[in-house]
Amino acid sequence: MRILLAALAIAVTTAAVHAQDAGGHKGRGSHQKTDQTQKSDQQKKAVDDAYKSAVKGMPDKDKPDPWKNAR
């Protein structure tokens, strides 16, 4: 019985350690961006800026009035 409880305690502890490490850490030096990730970040920013400028130019629509014909 003691062996079973010890094995269960080890399994639970191991699962907790794996859950904490599942954050996607790549190890030492992972905070430095490569040229490829910098380019993709610049492309994403350019797309986002284009979207914001397109949405900014759209006119605001009035809210629909469902009771318009009933009055």
Beta strands, then each sheet from edge to edge (+ up, - down):
end
